[in-house]
Amino acid sequence: MIMTKPEEINIFQYLEARFNLSEGDRLYYSNLLKGYKGEQLFVKLLSDQAETWTILNDVILEWNNATFQIDTLIIFRNKIYLFEIKNYEGDYYIENEIWYTISNKEIKNPLLQLTRCESLLRQLLQHYGFRIPIESYIIFINLEFTLFHATTNLPIILPTQLKRYLTQLKTAHQSTSSNHKLAKLIATLRKDKSPYTKIPTYTYEDVKKGITCSACSSFEIKIIKRQLICMHCNYHEHIDAAILRSTRQFKTLFPDKKITTKIIYDWCQIIDSRKTIRRVLANNFTQLGHAKSIYYVDSSEIK
Ligand SMILES: [Zn+2]
């Protein structure tokens, strides 16, 4: 089971190399990335069940004008598991139901988020006629995480408990079938985009053009024969692959702009032949328009 990288992370990754991100943006991106890595780890731990269980990741839903995001849902015939994955690192403690870092800085209580998600999901499912128990947990995935003063009745799984918990879960649901009707409903209702995204505003003029190294994001690239060679890390990439990859980056950063030979030529900077660019675009996209107004789209975009 491969988890698709959220578009938001791709955008930040490209902007990091091409745009002057503020300190706040960088902090936000680094937290985003950390959270995503935690989710990936959890997906990996469940990968041996991917064939038999219905596991949904990064599910964004809306109920009663409220949007909520669930990291992982496992849907069985008679029960749903809802997991929030936290990749926190370091020492934390709880006092009077308030969560703090070891340096006494109060943090957002992750249990409130869990309760909110569970409640909204329950209301949504009830609305569609599903009365099914939901069991929710926060999974602390990072081995470097410690939580002091946690009572045993909290719906949390600590790193030291995770292996045991998953073994129990797998044993308990060895032969439980999935609730296909419910899985289908959620697949229909889920949204692709999070409304919480904090992508900074940028224009085409604002971002640095050029092909970046696929391995280290450096702009210091030389073309020798049909290979792009990174001066920084010596990574080699075929020119066609590099143009296609850069075009994909352009499309992610500027979804509203048309892909034309002219703009990709400007975007790549270091490719001296428009013909090469035209060939790569024609081979990988569907051509629309005529003569001077030719542009390229993915075949999936044509209705
Ligand atoms: Zn490189």
Residues whose N, C-alpha, C, O or C-beta is under 5 A from the ligand:
A	BS01	ZN	C213 A215 C216 S217 S218 C230 H232 C233 N234 Y235
